[in-house]
Amino acid sequence: MTRRVLFQVHWFLGITAGFVLAVMGVTGATLSFEDAIMRAISPGIVTLPPPGARPLSPDAVIARASAARDGAQVVRLTIQADPTRAWQVQFKAPPGKRRGESSYVDPRDGRLLGQANGAGFFRTVEDIHRWLALPDGSKGWGRQITGFSTLALIFFALTGLYLRWPRRALDWRAWLVLDWRKSGRNLYRELHVIIGSWIVIAYLLSAFTGLWWSYEWYRQGAMVVLTGSAQREGESSQRSDEEPPKVPLAKAWTTLQRETGGRYESVSISLPEHGTKASFRVLLPDARHDRMTDNIDMDVTDGRVLKIDRYADRSVGKVIATSMLEVHRGAIFGMAGRIAILITSLTMPLFTITGLLLYLARRRRKRALARVEAGPSAPGGHDSGMIVAYASQTGGAERLARQTAAVLGGAQVLPLSAVDGEVLAGTRRALFVVSTYGEGEPPDRARRFARETMASAPSAAELDYAVLALGDREYPQFCAFGHEVDKWLHSGGGRRLFDTIEVDGEDVDAERQWQQQLTALGADPMAADFAPAQYGRWRLQERRLLNPGSLGGPAFLLALSPLDGAVTDWQAGDIAEIRPANDPAAVAALLDGTGLTGNEVVDGRPLAAHLARSVLPERLDGAPAEIVAGLRALPHREYSIASIPADGRIELIVRQVRRDDGTLGLGSGWLTEHAPLGVEVALRLHANPGFRTTEAHNRLILIGNGTGLAGLRGHLRQAAKAGSSGHWLLLGERSRAHDAFLNAELESWLADGVLARLDRTWSRDADCGRYVQDVIPQAAGFLREQVDAGATILVCGSLLGMAPAVDAALREVLGDALLEEMAETGRYLRDIY
């Protein structure tokens, strides 16, 4: 809760005060070398040609400057030791003004040279920096806005450190190393947090010193802490409008030369406002900053020293208090400090921009999620007493449930786990869209419902219902859970609106049958047909054998690059649906002896192309058009995506499967052998919400075997891009010598902390002889520790053998109740096949 609150405040201030801080950063950087810039662009004003004559005395320069301004009183004179530098005079401020006119002056003849080029520009920049150049200056709202934004900068720095604190805090790479391979939102976050870590100290320095000019209470408190007194140096309790006696500076100047030995960079003389005391600020030779001065007060009538405050004798607190501007701009640390503050100030807009981009990306994700999750439950539809309940593992059942509710109008969409006796008692009609997972199992988030709620017959005597059951005919228990739900409802007195409809993958005919039945229930007869998403165009770019010499089937790393128009937005855990093609040899064998060449064009495509993408009949009868009309499209094949969008391509890990007759499997054969490199592949990205993680899943336990590494690798790549570390991978295969898939990549993650632990088992090696599930009871203590700390378990791999064995081992260690709770809350995620 603390992190959530701090995060919300962090981004809210970021999109408000962040813009002000961006302006303050740029203007502050502009002011960093103000004097040097004006000196460079003001020859003849700030800098003078080599002198041909000695400079006048201070008294003579003051007199001539005053005469040039009709006798205006000079209140300050700055003398430069460098003969090529002009001196400066400042005149008394007229009534109602804070400062009087200042001007450079030629010390050789007392001629006024005016202000430096760019002086007006830098004054405007300073006004923007300090109070956004808003009306009323330092007494207006601008100063309050910049002061609040400075406080916000402190909050940003401290909460930013807390929010991004890496699990391996002592690993400097987690703090400071940028991963330029990232893109999009991951790159924005990388820039935001890593560069923020680089310069957080500089920002805290700028903020804490910047408050000096924002709030008087802060300045006084800081003065007390630093010097023991709230009185600022140079402040006087007495002010007088009386003109001081015009006493020459000659005696005081002689004394100053004696005290300094004539060694100084410059001397700034504050002439008496009343009385005869003048203050001399002597900038020391080779000073690092403009406040590195010895301050001497003298009586100008006789040159007697009244007080000497030498820089070398000051306490650290007083040095800071009297040099706050130099601390603020880093000059107190010399040129390196000034450059550091310049650079960090210029990066301020980076955080505003990346923060805004992250905010917008988060808003887009929330809107997209709302479109997916917001069921059409508005009252006033055709039947406000109807619910549509779904049980989904990979999102297909949820999609059909929401499409069903959309065409019915007022139906409410619920996950099956939310359906209980009270819900059924208040419902007149209910439609259930239920998928079967694995060998007749319910989806993970419906397992508790199946175990507890379905343990007894429901009170469904007043309920009319129908079931749409989703499954895969390749499994013996096709649509088993859907049929169990049907039997359960019927046992409680429910009346079937129509028989259960079974859907095998994207069975268009079954979906049309379901939609026709919905029309009889009042659905919009003009509603569009339920249809699968469009497939994109991808190119098979790379195929690399991962396990040469393995006792198991060859496994390949495949890479597919997008072509024009292909959707490339997916998340770790998602699925790539491939439209495969038949073995060209099988197509040729079918055509052989028919008198057909395969080049006959039907609907703009050769007959052979139609056959390549269709379930091959036993024989070909009739004309080419008749043959094509009777063909059924090949089913798609699904593969866990082993890459992330930042990689710029989809990567899959596919093992060749051979049927009993020795021929290659449909999908694996097409991708690993039949399809030539460079061929265009029909692919669509399929969201898999049952195997996705969020930022809240900050610690992962990843368990898999064989090609199940693909789905786990996607999550590890996502974690690496996000700077997340401390995860645990348990991976099983046959032989260390031949089946160490992507070993270098896994070891690199272990070395840089993305993986805190890597356990690999080799079932066929004599020195190991274990399966991945055998590691779980052996690491029971560590497993419980990780789960108690909030870890999420992800399992990816084979249904036969590994998945049920891992599930049993987890239940033995964690208990049924905890594992079921984790499944329902999204902390036990499986992608098994």
C-alpha positions in Angstrom: 0.0 0.0 0.0 2.9 2.4 0.8 4.4 1.8 -2.6 1.1 2.3 -4.3 0.4 5.6 -2.6 3.9 6.9 -3.2 3.7 5.8 -6.8 0.4 7.6 -7.4 1.7 10.8 -5.7 5.0 10.5 -7.7 3.3 10.4 -11.1 0.7 13.0 -10.2 3.3 15.5 -9.1 5.4 14.5 -12.2 2.7 15.6 -14.6 2.2 18.9 -12.8 5.4 20.1 -11.0 7.5 18.2 -13.6 6.9 20.8 -16.3 7.9 23.6 -14.0 11.0 21.7 -13.0 11.9 21.2 -16.6 11.7 25.0 -17.2 13.8 25.6 -14.0 16.3 23.0 -15.1 16.9 24.5 -18.5 17.0 28.1 -17.2 19.3 27.0 -14.4 21.7 25.4 -16.9 21.6 28.6 -19.0 22.7 30.6 -15.9 25.5 28.2 -15.0 28.2 30.1 -17.0 26.4 33.5 -17.3 29.5 35.6 -16.5 31.8 33.6 -18.8 29.3 33.8 -21.7 28.8 37.6 -21.3 32.5 38.1 -21.1 33.1 36.2 -24.3 30.4 38.1 -26.2 31.3 41.6 -24.8 34.7 42.6 -26.1 35.2 46.3 -25.4 32.7 46.2 -22.5 33.7 43.4 -20.2 37.1 42.8 -21.7 39.5 45.5 -22.8 42.4 45.7 -25.2 45.8 45.6 -23.7 46.2 48.7 -21.6 48.3 51.6 -22.8 48.0 53.5 -19.6 47.8 52.7 -15.9 44.4 52.5 -14.3 43.1 55.5 -12.4 42.7 55.4 -8.6 39.4 54.1 -7.2 38.5 57.6 -6.1 39.0 59.0 -9.6 37.0 56.2 -11.3 34.1 56.8 -8.8 34.2 60.5 -9.4 34.2 60.2 -13.2 31.4 57.6 -13.2 29.3 59.8 -10.9 29.9 62.8 -13.1 28.8 60.8 -16.2 25.4 60.2 -14.5 24.8 63.8 -13.3 26.3 63.3 -9.9 24.5 60.0 -9.1 25.9 58.3 -6.0 28.1 55.2 -6.6 27.4 52.6 -3.9 29.6 49.8 -5.2 32.8 49.6 -7.1 34.4 46.3 -8.3 38.1 46.4 -9.2 39.8 43.8 -11.3 43.4 42.8 -10.9 43.5 41.7 -14.6 44.3 44.8 -16.6 42.3 43.5 -19.5 39.1 43.3 -17.5 36.8 46.3 -17.0 35.8 47.5 -13.6 32.1 47.8 -12.5 30.2 50.5 -10.7 26.7 50.4 -9.3 24.6 53.5 -8.6 22.2 54.1 -5.8 18.7 52.8 -6.5 16.1 55.4 -7.1 13.1 55.5 -4.8 10.8 52.4 -5.2 13.5 50.4 -7.0 15.4 47.4 -5.5 18.6 48.0 -7.4 20.3 50.8 -9.1 21.9 50.9 -12.5 25.1 49.1 -12.9 27.7 49.6 -15.6 31.1 48.5 -16.7 33.7 51.2 -16.6 37.1 51.6 -18.3 39.6 52.0 -15.3 42.0 53.9 -17.5 39.8 56.9 -18.2 36.6 56.4 -16.1 34.5 56.1 -19.2 31.2 54.2 -18.7 30.9 51.2 -21.0 27.3 50.1 -20.2 26.1 46.6 -19.5 27.4 43.4 -21.0 25.9 42.0 -24.1 23.2 39.5 -23.1 22.7 41.1 -19.6 19.0 41.6 -20.3 18.5 38.1 -21.6 20.1 36.6 -18.6 18.0 38.7 -16.2 14.9 37.4 -18.0 16.2 33.9 -17.7 16.9 34.4 -14.0 13.3 35.8 -13.5 11.9 32.7 -15.2 14.2 30.4 -13.1 13.2 32.0 -9.8 9.5 32.9 -10.3 8.6 32.0 -13.9 8.7 35.7 -14.8 5.2 36.0 -13.4 3.8 39.4 -12.2 4.8 40.8 -8.8 8.2 39.1 -9.1 9.5 37.5 -5.9 6.4 38.5 -4.0 4.0 36.9 -6.5 2.6 33.5 -7.2 5.5 32.5 -9.3 7.8 32.2 -6.3 5.3 30.0 -4.6 5.0 27.7 -7.7 8.8 27.3 -8.0 9.1 26.8 -4.3 6.5 24.0 -4.3 8.1 22.5 -7.4 11.5 22.5 -5.6 9.9 20.6 -2.7 8.4 18.2 -5.2 11.9 17.6 -6.6 13.1 16.4 -3.2 10.0 14.1 -3.1 10.8 12.8 -6.6 14.4 12.0 -5.7 13.6 10.2 -2.4 10.5 8.3 -3.6 12.1 7.5 -6.9 14.9 5.8 -5.0 12.4 3.9 -2.9 10.2 2.8 -5.8 13.1 1.6 -8.0 15.2 0.0 -5.2 16.6 -3.2 -6.7 16.4 -6.5 -4.9 20.2 -6.8 -5.2 20.9 -3.3 -3.8 24.6 -3.9 -3.6 25.0 -4.7 -7.3 26.1 -1.4 -8.8 25.0 -2.6 -12.3 21.4 -2.7 -11.2 21.7 0.9 -10.2 23.8 2.4 -12.9 24.0 0.4 -16.1 21.7 1.4 -19.0 20.4 -1.3 -21.3 20.2 0.4 -24.7 18.6 -2.7 -26.3 15.3 -1.8 -24.7 12.7 0.1 -26.6 9.3 1.7 -26.1 8.0 1.9 -22.5 10.9 -0.2 -21.2 13.4 2.2 -22.6 11.5 5.2 -21.1 11.5 3.5 -17.7 15.2 2.6 -18.1 16.2 6.2 -18.8 13.9 7.5 -16.0 15.3 5.3 -13.3 18.9 4.7 -14.3 19.8 8.3 -15.2 17.8 9.3 -12.1 20.1 7.2 -10.0 23.1 8.8 -11.7 22.2 12.3 -10.7 19.9 12.0 -7.6 22.6 13.5 -5.4 22.9 16.6 -7.7 19.2 17.1 -7.7 18.9 16.9 -3.9 21.8 19.4 -3.7 20.0 21.7 -6.1 16.7 21.4 -4.4 17.8 21.8 -0.8 19.9 24.9 -1.7 17.2 26.2 -4.1 14.7 26.4 -1.1 17.1 29.1 0.3 15.5 31.7 -2.1 11.9 30.2 -2.0 11.0 30.4 1.7 12.2 32.9 4.3 11.5 30.4 7.1 13.8 27.8 5.4 16.6 30.4 5.0 16.4 31.5 8.6 16.3 27.8 9.8 19.2 26.9 7.6 21.2 30.0 8.9 20.6 28.9 12.5 21.7 25.3 11.7 24.8 26.5 9.7 25.9 29.5 11.7 24.0 29.5 15.0 22.3 32.8 14.0 19.4 33.8 11.8 21.1 37.1 10.9 22.5 37.2 7.4 25.9 38.5 6.7 25.8 42.1 5.7 22.4 42.8 7.2 22.0 45.9 9.2 19.3 47.0 11.5 19.8 50.6 10.5 19.1 52.2 7.2 19.5 55.9 6.3 18.6 58.1 3.4 21.2 60.6 4.4 24.1 60.8 1.9 27.4 59.6 3.5 30.2 62.1 3.8 32.3 62.1 0.7 35.5 60.7 2.2 38.2 59.5 -0.2 39.1 55.8 -0.4 42.8 56.4 -0.7 43.8 55.6 2.9 41.6 52.5 3.0 42.9 51.4 -0.4 46.5 51.7 0.9 45.6 49.6 3.9 43.9 47.0 1.7 47.1 46.7 -0.4 49.1 46.2 2.7 46.7 43.5 4.1 46.5 41.5 0.9 50.0 42.1 -0.3 48.4 43.2 -3.6 47.4 39.6 -4.3 43.7 39.2 -5.3 41.5 38.4 -8.3 39.1 41.3 -7.7 37.9 43.6 -4.9 34.3 44.6 -4.5 33.9 47.8 -2.4 30.6 48.6 -0.8 30.7 52.3 -0.1 29.2 53.6 3.1 25.4 54.1 3.2 25.9 56.1 6.3 28.8 56.8 8.5 32.3 56.1 7.3 32.5 52.2 7.2 33.2 50.6 3.9 33.2 46.9 3.2 35.8 45.2 1.0 35.2 41.7 -0.5 38.6 40.5 -1.7 38.3 37.5 -4.1 41.3 35.3 -3.4 43.8 34.4 -6.1 42.8 31.2 -8.0 39.4 31.2 -6.2 37.1 28.3 -7.1 34.0 30.5 -6.9 33.0 34.2 -6.5 32.2 33.9 -2.8 35.7 32.7 -1.9 36.5 36.1 -0.4 38.3 37.7 2.6 35.9 40.4 3.9 37.5 43.5 5.5 35.6 46.4 7.0 37.5 49.7 7.3 37.0 53.3 8.4 37.6 55.3 5.2 38.6 58.4 7.1 41.8 57.0 8.3 42.1 53.5 6.7 41.8 51.8 10.0 40.7 48.1 9.9 37.5 47.5 11.9 37.0 43.8 11.2 38.6 41.0 9.1 36.7 37.9 8.2 39.1 35.6 6.4 37.7 32.8 4.3 40.3 30.4 5.7 39.0 31.0 9.2 35.3 30.4 8.6 33.6 27.3 9.8 32.1 24.9 7.2 28.6 26.1 8.1 29.5 29.7 7.5 31.2 29.0 4.3 28.0 27.3 3.0 25.8 30.0 4.4 27.8 32.8 2.7 28.2 30.8 -0.5 24.8 29.4 -1.0 24.5 30.5 -4.7 27.9 28.9 -5.4 26.8 25.7 -3.7 23.5 25.8 -5.7 25.3 26.0 -9.0 28.1 23.6 -8.0 30.8 26.2 -8.2 31.9 25.5 -4.6 33.3 22.3 -6.0 35.2 24.0 -8.7 34.8 23.7 -12.5 33.9 20.0 -12.2 31.0 20.9 -9.9 29.7 23.6 -12.2 29.8 21.3 -15.2 28.1 18.5 -13.3 25.2 20.8 -12.2 25.0 22.2 -15.8 24.6 18.7 -17.2 22.1 17.5 -14.5 20.1 20.6 -14.9 19.8 20.0 -18.7 18.6 16.5 -18.0 15.6 17.8 -16.1 13.3 17.8 -19.1 14.3 14.1 -19.7 12.4 13.1 -16.6 9.4 15.2 -17.4 9.2 13.7 -20.9 9.9 10.0 -19.9 7.6 10.3 -17.0 4.8 11.7 -19.3 5.4 8.9 -21.8 5.2 6.3 -19.1 2.0 7.9 -17.8 0.5 7.9 -21.3 1.5 4.3 -21.8 0.0 3.3 -18.5 -3.3 5.1 -19.5 -3.3 3.3 -22.9 -2.9 0.0 -21.1 -5.7 0.8 -18.7 -8.0 1.8 -21.5 -7.2 -1.4 -23.4 -7.7 -3.5 -20.3 -11.0 -1.7 -19.7 -12.2 -2.5 -23.2 -11.3 -6.2 -22.6 -12.7 -6.5 -19.1 -15.7 -4.2 -19.1 -18.6 -6.5 -19.9 -21.7 -5.1 -21.5 -23.8 -5.0 -18.3 -25.8 -1.9 -18.8 -29.4 -2.2 -17.7 -32.3 -1.9 -20.1 -31.1 -4.6 -22.5 -33.2 -7.5 -23.8 -32.8 -9.5 -20.6 -31.4 -8.0 -17.5 -31.8 -11.3 -15.7 -29.2 -13.1 -17.9 -25.6 -13.7 -17.1 -22.7 -15.0 -19.2 -20.1 -16.8 -17.2 -16.7 -17.8 -18.5 -13.9 -20.1 -17.5 -10.8 -19.2 -19.6 -7.2 -20.2 -19.5 -5.8 -18.4 -22.5 -8.5 -15.8 -23.2 -10.5 -17.6 -25.9 -13.5 -18.4 -23.7 -13.5 -14.8 -22.3 -13.5 -13.4 -25.8 -16.5 -15.5 -26.9 -18.3 -14.7 -23.6 -18.0 -11.0 -24.2 -19.0 -11.3 -27.8 -22.0 -13.2 -26.6 -23.0 -10.6 -24.0 -22.5 -7.9 -26.6 -25.1 -9.3 -29.0 -27.5 -10.0 -26.2 -27.6 -6.4 -24.9 -28.1 -6.4 -21.1 -26.3 -9.6 -20.1 -23.7 -9.4 -17.3 -20.3 -11.0 -17.8 -18.8 -12.9 -14.8 -15.9 -15.2 -14.3 -17.1 -18.7 -13.4 -15.4 -18.4 -10.0 -17.8 -15.5 -9.1 -20.9 -17.7 -9.7 -22.4 -19.2 -6.5 -25.8 -20.3 -5.2 -26.9 -16.8 -4.6 -26.0 -15.7 -8.1 -27.8 -18.6 -9.6 -30.9 -18.1 -7.4 -31.3 -14.6 -8.7 -30.7 -15.5 -12.4 -33.4 -16.7 -14.8 -31.1 -17.4 -17.8 -27.4 -18.2 -17.8 -24.9 -18.9 -20.6 -21.7 -20.7 -19.8 -18.6 -20.4 -22.0 -16.2 -22.9 -20.6 -12.8 -24.1 -21.8 -11.2 -27.4 -20.9 -7.5 -27.3 -20.1 -5.1 -30.2 -20.5 -6.5 -33.6 -19.8 -10.1 -32.6 -19.0 -9.1 -30.1 -16.3 -10.8 -26.7 -15.5 -8.8 -23.6 -16.2 -6.5 -22.6 -13.3 -8.8 -19.8 -12.0 -11.8 -22.1 -12.0 -10.2 -25.0 -10.1 -11.6 -24.0 -6.7 -15.0 -23.5 -8.2 -14.8 -27.0 -9.7 -13.6 -28.5 -6.4 -15.9 -26.7 -3.9 -18.9 -25.1 -5.6 -19.5 -28.1 -8.0 -19.1 -30.6 -5.1 -22.9 -30.3 -4.5 -25.8 -29.8 -6.8 -26.9 -26.2 -7.2 -30.4 -24.7 -6.6 -31.2 -24.3 -10.3 -34.8 -25.2 -10.6 -35.7 -21.9 -12.0 -32.7 -21.6 -14.3 -32.6 -21.9 -18.1 -29.0 -22.4 -19.3 -26.8 -23.3 -22.2 -23.1 -24.3 -22.4 -20.5 -23.5 -25.0 -17.6 -25.9 -24.4 -14.2 -25.1 -25.8 -11.5 -27.7 -26.2 -9.0 -29.5 -28.4 -9.9 -32.7 -30.1 -6.4 -33.9 -30.0 -6.9 -34.6 -26.3 -9.0 -37.6 -25.2 -11.0 -35.6 -22.7 -12.3 -33.2 -25.3 -14.4 -30.4 -23.7 -14.7 -32.5 -20.5 -15.0 -29.6 -18.1 -17.7 -28.0 -20.2 -19.7 -31.2 -20.1 -19.1 -31.4 -16.3 -20.6 -27.9 -15.9 -23.6 -29.0 -18.0 -24.2 -32.1 -15.9 -23.8 -30.1 -12.6 -26.4 -27.5 -13.7 -28.7 -30.2 -14.9 -28.4 -32.1 -11.6 -29.6 -29.1 -9.8 -32.8 -28.8 -11.8 -31.6 -26.5 -14.5 -33.2 -26.6 -17.9 -31.0 -26.7 -21.0 -31.9 -24.1 -23.5 -30.2 -26.3 -26.1 -27.6 -29.0 -26.1 -24.0 -28.2 -25.3 -22.1 -26.9 -28.3 -18.5 -28.0 -28.7 -15.9 -25.8 -30.2 -12.6 -27.2 -31.4 -10.2 -24.3 -31.6 -11.5 -21.8 -34.1 -14.4 -23.9 -35.3 -16.4 -21.3 -37.4 -19.3 -23.6 -37.9 -19.7 -24.2 -34.1 -19.5 -20.5 -33.4 -22.1 -19.8 -36.0 -24.4 -22.5 -34.5 -24.0 -20.8 -31.1 -24.7 -17.4 -32.6 -27.9 -18.7 -34.3 -29.1 -20.1 -31.0 -28.5 -16.7 -29.4 -30.6 -15.1 -32.1 -33.5 -17.3 -30.9 -32.9 -15.9 -27.4 -33.2 -12.3 -28.6 -29.8 -11.5 -29.8 -29.4 -8.9 -32.6 -29.9 -10.9 -35.9 -27.9 -8.3 -37.8 -24.9 -8.6 -35.5 -21.6 -9.5 -37.2 -20.5 -13.2 -37.1 -18.1 -14.2 -34.4 -14.8 -14.4 -36.3 -11.2 -15.0 -35.4 -8.7 -12.2 -35.5 -7.0 -11.5 -38.7 -3.6 -13.1 -39.3 -0.6 -10.9 -40.0 2.3 -11.3 -42.5 5.6 -12.5 -41.0 8.8 -13.8 -42.6 10.7 -16.8 -41.3 14.0 -15.2 -40.8 16.2 -17.7 -38.8 16.2 -21.4 -37.9 18.9 -22.7 -35.5 19.2 -26.2 -34.1 19.6 -26.0 -30.4 20.4 -29.6 -29.5 22.6 -31.4 -32.0 23.2 -35.0 -31.0 20.3 -35.1 -28.6 18.5 -38.3 -27.8 15.3 -36.3 -28.0 13.7 -34.8 -31.1 15.6 -31.9 -32.7 14.6 -28.5 -31.2 15.0 -25.3 -33.1 15.1 -21.6 -32.2 13.0 -19.9 -34.9 12.8 -16.2 -35.6 10.1 -14.4 -37.5 10.2 -10.8 -38.5 7.1 -8.7 -39.2 6.1 -7.5 -42.6 4.0 -4.5 -43.5 0.9 -4.2 -41.4 1.8 -7.0 -38.9 0.7 -6.4 -35.3 3.8 -6.4 -33.1 2.4 -5.6 -29.7 2.5 -8.5 -27.3 3.5 -9.3 -23.7 5.6 -12.0 -22.1 3.5 -15.1 -21.8 1.5 -14.5 -25.0 1.1 -17.0 -27.8 1.8 -17.0 -31.5 -0.8 -18.7 -33.6 0.7 -20.1 -36.8 -1.3 -21.1 -39.9 0.9 -24.0 -41.0 1.1 -25.7 -44.5 1.3 -29.2 -45.6 4.5 -31.0 -46.6 5.0 -30.1 -50.3 5.8 -33.8 -50.9 2.3 -34.8 -49.6 0.6 -32.3 -51.8 2.6 -33.5 -54.8 1.7 -37.1 -54.0 -2.0 -36.3 -53.8 -1.9 -34.6 -57.2 0.1 -37.4 -58.8 -2.0 -39.5 -61.1 -5.0 -37.1 -61.1 -4.1 -35.4 -64.3 -3.9 -32.1 -62.4 -0.6 -30.1 -62.2 -1.5 -27.9 -59.2 -1.1 -24.8 -61.3 -4.8 -24.5 -62.0 -6.0 -21.1 -60.7 -9.0 -21.0 -58.5 -10.1 -17.8 -56.8 -6.8 -16.2 -57.8 -4.6 -18.9 -56.4 -3.1 -22.1 -57.7 -4.8 -25.3 -56.7 -1.5 -26.5 -55.0 -1.6 -23.4 -52.8 -5.1 -24.2 -51.7 -4.1 -27.7 -51.0 -1.0 -26.6 -49.0 -3.2 -24.7 -46.5 -6.1 -27.3 -46.2 -6.8 -30.6 -44.7 -5.8 -33.0 -47.5 -8.7 -35.3 -48.7 -8.0 -38.9 -49.4 -8.4 -38.3 -53.1 -9.1 -35.5 -55.5 -12.4 -35.8 -57.4 -14.0 -33.3 -59.7 -12.9 -30.0 -61.3 -10.4 -27.8 -59.5 -13.2 -25.3 -58.4 -15.2 -28.3 -56.9 -12.1 -29.5 -55.1 -11.4 -26.1 -53.5 -15.0 -25.7 -52.5 -14.9 -29.0 -50.5 -11.6 -28.2 -48.7 -11.4 -27.4 -45.0 -8.7 -25.1 -43.7 -5.8 -26.6 -41.7 -6.1 -25.9 -37.9 -3.7 -23.4 -36.4 -0.9 -24.3 -34.1 0.0 -22.4 -31.0 3.5 -21.7 -29.6 4.7 -19.8 -26.6 6.6 -16.7 -27.6 10.2 -16.7 -26.4 10.9 -13.0 -27.1 9.5 -9.6 -26.2 8.6 -6.7 -28.5 11.8 -4.9 -27.8 13.6 -7.7 -29.6 11.9 -6.6 -32.8 11.0 -10.2 -33.8 9.1 -13.2 -32.5 11.2 -16.1 -31.4 9.9 -19.6 -30.9 11.4 -22.8 -29.5 9.9 -25.7 -31.5 10.7 -29.4 -31.2 10.1 -31.7 -34.2 7.3 -34.1 -33.5 7.0 -37.3 -35.5 3.7 -39.3 -35.9 3.5 -43.0 -35.5 4.0 -43.4 -39.3 7.2 -41.4 -39.2 5.9 -38.3 -40.8 6.5 -34.9 -39.2 3.8 -33.2 -37.2 1.8 -30.5 -38.9 3.1 -27.4 -37.2 6.5 -28.5 -36.2 7.2 -30.1 -39.5 6.2 -27.0 -41.4 8.3 -24.6 -39.3 11.4 -26.7 -38.7 11.8 -28.5 -42.1 9.3 -27.8 -44.9 9.1 -24.0 -44.8 12.1 -22.4 -46.6 13.9 -19.5 -44.9 12.4 -16.3 -46.1 8.9 -17.7 -46.7 5.9 -15.7 -45.6 4.1 -17.1 -42.5 0.6 -16.3 -41.5 0.8 -15.5 -37.8 -1.4 -13.7 -35.2 -0.6 -12.7 -31.7 -2.8 -14.3 -29.1 -3.1 -12.7 -25.7 -2.7 -15.3 -22.9 -3.9 -13.5 -19.8 -3.6 -16.8 -17.8 0.2 -16.6 -18.2 0.9 -12.9 -18.1 2.5 -11.0 -15.2 2.3 -7.4 -14.2 4.6 -5.0 -12.4 3.1 -6.3 -9.1 4.7 -9.7 -9.9 8.2 -8.5 -8.8 9.6 -12.0 -8.0 9.2 -15.0 -10.2 9.7 -18.7 -9.8 9.9 -20.2 -13.3 9.6 -24.0 -13.8 9.7 -25.8 -17.1 11.2 -28.5 -19.2 12.3 -28.8 -22.8 10.8 -26.3 -25.1 8.8 -24.9 -22.2 11.8 -22.7 -21.8 10.2 -20.5 -24.5 7.4 -19.1 -22.3 9.8 -18.7 -19.4 12.4 -17.0 -21.5 9.9 -14.4 -22.5 9.2 -13.5 -18.9 13.0 -13.4 -18.1 13.6 -11.1 -21.1 10.8 -8.9 -19.9 12.3 -8.8 -16.4 15.8 -8.1 -17.7 14.5 -5.2 -19.8 12.5 -3.8 -16.8 15.6 -4.0 -14.5 13.9 -6.6 -12.4 16.1 -9.2 -10.7 16.2 -11.9 -8.1 14.2 -14.6 -10.0 14.5 -18.4 -9.8 14.5 -20.7 -12.8 14.1 -24.5 -12.5 14.6 -26.2 -15.9 14.7 -29.9 -16.9 16.1 -31.6 -20.0 17.7 -34.8 -21.0 21.5 -34.4 -21.3 23.8 -31.7 -20.2 26.1 -32.3 -23.2 23.4 -31.9 -25.9 20.3 -30.3 -24.4 21.6 -27.2 -22.6 19.3 -24.9 -24.6 20.5 -21.2 -24.7 22.9 -21.9 -21.8 25.0 -18.8 -22.4 22.0 -16.6 -22.1 20.8 -18.2 -18.9 24.3 -18.0 -17.3 24.5 -14.3 -18.2 21.2 -13.6 -16.4 22.6 -15.5 -13.4 25.7 -13.4 -13.5 24.0 -10.0 -13.7 21.4 -10.8 -11.1 18.2 -11.2 -13.2 18.4 -14.8 -12.0 19.2 -15.2 -8.3 19.2 -19.0 -8.7 19.3 -21.5 -11.6 18.6 -25.1 -11.1 19.0 -27.4 -14.1 18.2 -31.2 -14.1 19.4 -33.7 -16.6 17.2 -36.8 -16.6 19.5 -39.0 -18.7 22.9 -38.1 -17.1 24.2 -40.6 -14.6 25.5 -37.9 -12.3 22.1 -36.2 -12.1 19.2 -38.5 -13.1 16.6 -36.1 -11.8 13.5 -34.4 -13.3 12.7 -30.8 -12.6 9.9 -31.8 -10.2 12.5 -33.6 -8.0 14.1 -30.2 -7.2 11.0 -28.8 -5.6 10.9 -30.9 -2.4 14.7 -30.6 -2.1 14.4 -26.8 -2.1 11.2 -26.7 0.0 12.5 -24.2 2.5 13.7 -21.7 -0.2 10.4 -22.2 -2.1 8.3 -21.4 1.0 10.5 -18.4 1.7 10.0 -17.0 -1.9 6.3 -17.6 -1.9 5.9 -15.9 1.5 7.8 -13.0 0.1 5.1 -12.7 -2.7 6.7 -14.7 -5.5 4.6 -15.8 -8.5 5.1 -19.4 -9.8 5.0 -19.9 -13.6 5.1 -23.3 -15.1 5.6 -23.9 -18.8 6.1 -27.2 -20.6 4.7 -30.6 -21.3 1.3 -31.7 -20.1 2.3 -35.4 -19.9 4.6 -36.0 -17.1 6.1 -32.6 -16.1 3.1 -30.4 -15.4 1.1 -32.8 -13.2 4.3 -33.9 -11.4 5.3 -30.3 -10.7 1.8 -29.5 -9.5 1.9 -32.5 -7.2 5.3 -31.5 -5.8 4.1 -27.9 -5.3 1.0 -29.1 -3.4 3.2 -31.3 -1.2 5.4 -28.4 -0.2 2.8 -25.5 -0.1 -0.5 -27.3 0.5 -3.6 -27.5 -1.7 -5.3 -24.5 -0.1 -2.4 -22.1 -0.7 -1.7 -23.2 -4.2 -5.4 -22.9 -5.1 -5.5 -19.4 -3.6 -2.4 -18.5 -5.6 -4.0 -19.8 -8.8 -7.1 -17.7 -8.2 -5.2 -14.6 -7.5 -2.9 -15.0 -10.4 0.2 -16.1 -8.6 0.2 -19.6 -9.9 0.3 -19.4 -13.7 0.6 -22.3 -16.2 1.2 -22.6 -19.9 1.3 -26.3 -20.6 0.7 -28.3 -23.7 
